[in-house]
């Protein structure tokens, strides 16, 4: 090996750790990393964010239908915000919709309403007769005790301040009152019209199918 060849070989070995022995590679720059293309996904439109856009629909007549059937029919028309309540004023929950029927609706049949409108059905159980109008929940007025005799214990409790101390006893037997919407008030203390000053309230009650003694 002549001196020129030996010199080139040594230079090649010295540069091998960095760029290899290819003379052209000594000046080459590493390729720039590929840049990810920006996402082409368009921003969601208001209608996509909020669901199907509201549109006016004619509200059907649901009165007389079973509650479950009324709800299914309302949803088929595009109304998804549905509520129901006890038309008797007892405050019972519609735990099994097929056991209830529609007596009233908050939006009259034939009215054009947005599909985002909440439909509220007044109901009673299948074996009961619909009242002429929905019973209004009792409430204390002007800081005075309302007349709660005949009301459900649940409605009576709802008429008073939530902080009120309430004692309830069975007027007929020595039973525990477990489901207040199934019991009616027979007597109350203080009497209707008394000024409410945070005093405890006492009720006696029987089940709705029973007579007060």
C-alpha positions in Angstrom: 0.0 0.0 0.0 1.6 3.3 -1.0 1.6 6.4 1.2 -1.3 8.1 -0.6 -3.5 5.0 -0.3 -2.6 4.6 3.4 -3.4 8.2 4.1 -6.8 7.9 2.4 -7.6 4.7 4.3 -6.8 6.3 7.7 -8.9 9.3 6.8 -11.8 7.0 5.9 -11.6 5.1 9.1 -11.5 8.4 11.1 -14.7 9.6 9.4 -16.5 6.2 9.5 -18.0 6.8 12.9 -19.7 10.0 11.7 -20.7 9.6 8.1 -19.2 6.4 6.7 -16.6 6.2 4.0 -18.7 7.7 1.1 -17.2 11.1 0.3 -20.6 12.4 -0.8 -22.0 11.5 2.5 -19.8 13.9 4.4 -21.8 16.8 3.1 -25.2 15.2 3.1 -27.7 16.5 5.7 -30.2 14.1 7.3 -33.6 14.4 5.7 -36.0 16.6 7.6 -38.6 14.7 9.5 -41.9 14.4 7.8 -44.4 17.0 9.1 -47.8 15.7 9.9 -50.5 17.2 7.8 -53.0 19.2 9.8 -56.3 17.5 10.5 -58.8 17.9 7.8 -61.7 17.1 10.1 -64.1 20.1 10.0 -65.4 21.6 13.2 -68.7 20.3 14.3 -71.6 22.5 13.2 -74.1 23.7 15.8 -76.6 21.2 14.6 -74.1 18.3 15.1 -73.2 19.5 18.5 -76.7 19.9 19.7 -78.3 17.0 17.8 -81.0 17.2 15.3 -82.1 20.8 14.8 -85.4 21.8 16.2 -88.3 22.0 13.8 -92.0 22.7 14.4 -94.3 19.8 14.6 -98.0 19.5 15.2 -98.6 18.0 18.7 -100.9 14.9 18.6 -103.8 14.2 20.9 -102.4 11.9 23.6 -105.4 12.0 26.0 -106.8 8.6 26.7 -103.7 6.8 25.6 -101.7 4.6 28.0 -98.7 6.5 29.2 -96.1 4.2 27.6 -98.0 4.4 24.2 -98.2 8.1 24.5 -94.5 8.4 25.1 -93.6 6.1 22.2 -95.9 8.1 19.9 -94.4 11.4 21.0 -90.9 10.2 20.4 -91.9 8.9 16.9 -93.0 12.5 16.1 -89.6 13.8 17.2 -90.4 15.0 20.8 -87.7 13.6 23.1 -88.2 15.7 26.2 -91.1 14.0 28.0 -92.4 14.3 31.6 -95.4 13.0 33.5 -97.1 13.7 36.8 -99.9 12.4 38.9 -103.2 14.3 38.0 -104.8 13.4 41.3 -102.3 15.6 43.2 -101.1 12.8 45.4 -97.6 13.1 44.0 -97.2 9.4 43.0 -94.4 8.4 40.7 -95.1 6.7 37.4 -92.8 3.8 38.1 -94.3 1.5 35.5 -95.6 3.6 32.6 -97.9 0.9 31.3 -100.0 1.1 34.5 -100.9 4.7 33.9 -103.1 6.6 31.3 -102.9 10.1 30.1 -105.6 12.6 31.3 -104.1 15.9 30.2 -101.1 17.3 28.3 -99.5 20.7 28.7 -99.4 21.5 25.0 -102.9 21.2 23.5 -103.4 18.8 20.5 -103.1 20.5 17.2 -100.6 23.1 18.4 -97.4 23.7 16.4 -94.5 23.4 18.8 -90.7 22.9 18.5 -89.6 19.3 18.8 -87.4 20.5 21.7 -90.5 21.4 23.7 -91.0 19.4 26.8 -94.3 17.5 26.8 -95.8 16.9 30.3 -98.5 14.3 30.6 -101.0 14.4 33.5 -101.8 10.8 34.5 -103.8 8.5 36.8 -103.7 4.7 37.1 -105.6 2.6 34.6 -108.4 1.7 37.0 -108.9 5.3 38.1 -111.1 8.1 36.6 -109.4 11.1 35.2 -110.2 14.3 37.2 -111.9 17.2 35.3 -108.7 19.2 35.9 -105.3 18.4 37.3 -105.3 18.8 41.1 -103.0 21.6 42.2 -100.4 20.9 44.9 -101.2 22.6 48.2 -98.9 25.3 49.4 -98.5 27.6 52.4 -99.5 31.2 51.6 -98.7 34.3 53.6 -96.8 32.3 56.1 -100.0 30.4 57.3 -100.8 26.8 57.6 -102.8 25.5 54.6 -105.7 23.1 54.9 -104.1 19.8 54.2 -106.9 17.4 55.3 -107.6 15.0 52.4 -104.3 15.7 50.8 -101.7 13.0 50.4 -99.0 13.0 53.1 -96.4 13.5 50.3 -98.3 16.6 49.0 -98.7 17.9 52.6 -95.0 17.6 53.3 -94.3 19.4 50.0 -96.5 22.3 51.0 -94.4 23.0 54.1 -90.9 24.4 54.5 -88.3 21.6 54.1 -86.9 22.3 57.5 -90.3 21.6 59.2 -90.3 18.8 61.8 -93.3 16.5 60.9 -94.7 13.7 62.9 -97.2 11.3 61.3 -99.3 8.6 63.0 -101.8 6.1 61.7 -105.3 7.2 62.6 -106.8 3.7 62.3 -104.2 1.2 63.3 -100.6 1.2 64.6 -99.0 0.9 61.2 -95.8 2.5 59.9 -96.3 5.1 57.1 -93.9 3.9 54.5 -95.2 5.4 51.2 -96.6 8.9 51.9 -98.3 9.2 48.5 -100.6 6.3 49.5 -101.8 8.0 52.7 -104.3 10.9 53.2 -104.3 13.4 56.0 -107.1 13.0 58.5 -106.1 15.7 61.0 -103.5 18.3 61.3 -101.9 20.4 64.0 -101.5 23.4 63.8 -104.9 24.0 62.3 -105.4 25.6 58.9 -104.8 29.4 59.0 -102.4 29.2 61.9 -99.3 31.3 61.6 -96.2 29.2 60.8 -93.2 30.1 63.0 -91.2 27.0 62.5 -93.2 24.9 65.0 -93.5 21.1 64.6 -96.4 19.8 62.6 -98.4 16.7 63.4 -100.6 14.7 61.1 -102.8 11.6 61.5 -103.6 9.7 58.3 -105.1 6.5 56.8 -104.6 4.9 53.4 -106.6 6.4 50.6 -108.9 3.4 50.2 -109.9 3.8 53.9 -112.2 6.2 55.8 -110.8 8.6 58.3 -112.1 7.7 61.8 
